[in-house]
Amino acid sequence: MKKPGMKRELNAGYDDVLKRLPEALSSEGFGILTEIDVGATLKKKLDVDFRRFRILGACNPKLAHQILGMELDAGVLLPCNVTVYEQDGGKTVVNAVDPLQQIGAFADGDERVLELARTVREKLSRALDRLG
């Protein structure tokens, strides 16, 4: 089974990547609606230590409006999750949901929905490429 997402392993520190990610997403029309600090949450709820790991909810309002105009139940797929975590050895991993995997399965052959998923995928991919 293919792992979900569009993954980039970067030779950059976690803090640096986390700082540059909003601008990279913004360059493609995405804003960050939510941010979950997974490590802090696990520490608080379970009293366990975990690597630095964030889940960001990214949204491109224009594209979100388009998909909701086609299918209201697609709202369950929004926003697009982007994870950032420290990898052993000082690298940082950024992994964004792949809309073709997520929305594509939901599309049920509707070419309009598939085309929109391709557009979102291209924009997210370009944003991730800007990180290095």
N, C-alpha and C positions, 0 to 999 in steps of 0.2 A: 504494500500500500504506500502510495506517495505521501510524504510528510506534508502537512498543510503549510501554506504560506510562501512568501517570496523572501528568502533568507540572504542576508549579507553579513559576512564576518569581516570586521574592520580592524585594522592595525591602529586603533585609536582608543583612548581611555573612555571609560563609561561616562564620566562627567562631561567630557568634550562632546561625545556623540549626543548625549541627552540635551546639551545646550544647542547644538546645531540642527537637531531634528525638526523643531517647529518651523524654522525658516525653510528647510528643504521641503517640508509638506506644504507650507504656505505658497511656495513657488508654483505649485500645481493646484492651488485653490482649496487646499485642505486647512482646516483649523482643528485644534485639539479641544474636544468637548469634555473629556474626562481623563483623569490620570490616577492610576492605582499603584501605590508603592507596595508591591507584593511582599517584599522582605519585612517591611514595617508591619504590615497586616498580619503576617504569620507570627511575628514576634509578639504582637499584642494578643492575638487570639489563641495561639498555641504555645507561646513561650519557646519557640524554636528559632534558631539562627538560619538564615537563608541568604544566598548571594544577592547582590543588588539586582533587582528585576522590577521593571515597570511595565504596565500595560497602559497604552494611550489609546483613547477612542478618537480617531480622526474622522472628520466629516467634510465633504465638499458639498455645501448646501445646494448648489445648482443640480448636481448629479443626484443627490438624495431626493430632491423634489421630483426629478424626472422618474426615478424608480418608483416612488410612492404614487405618482400619477398613473403609472402602469399597473401597479399591484400593491395595495395597502399592506398586505401581509408580508411584503418584503421588509417592512420596518423592523422585523425581528433580526434582520441581518445588519442593521445599522447600530452604531457607527462602525467603521472599519478599524479593527484592532491592529495595533502595531506594538510589538514587544521590544524591549531593550534590556539586555542583560549582560553581565560580566561573564566572560569566558575565562577559563583557567589560562594563565600565561599572559594576562594583561590585555587580551583582545576583547572586543565588544561585539555582540551579535544584535542585529536588528532584523526582525521578522515581521512582515506585514501580511495580513490576510490576502489570499489570492482570490479576487472577485470571481474569476472563472470557475474556481473550485466551489466557492460558496454560492454565488448567485446563479452560476451556470447550472447547478443541480436543481435549483429552484425554478429555473426558466421554463422547464417542460417544453423545450423546443421553440419558444417564442423568440424569434430572431431579434426583435427590438430590445428585449431584455438582455440577450447575449451580446449584442453590440454595445450596449451600455456597460455591461460587465467588462468587455474588452477595453473600453475607454478608461474606466476606473483603474483597471490593471496597469495600463500604459502609464497613467499619471502617477500611480503609487510607485511603479518601477523606476520612473525617472527621478522621483523624489529620493528614493533610496540610493540611486546611483550618484546623486549629488553629495552624498556623505563620504564618498571615497572608495 
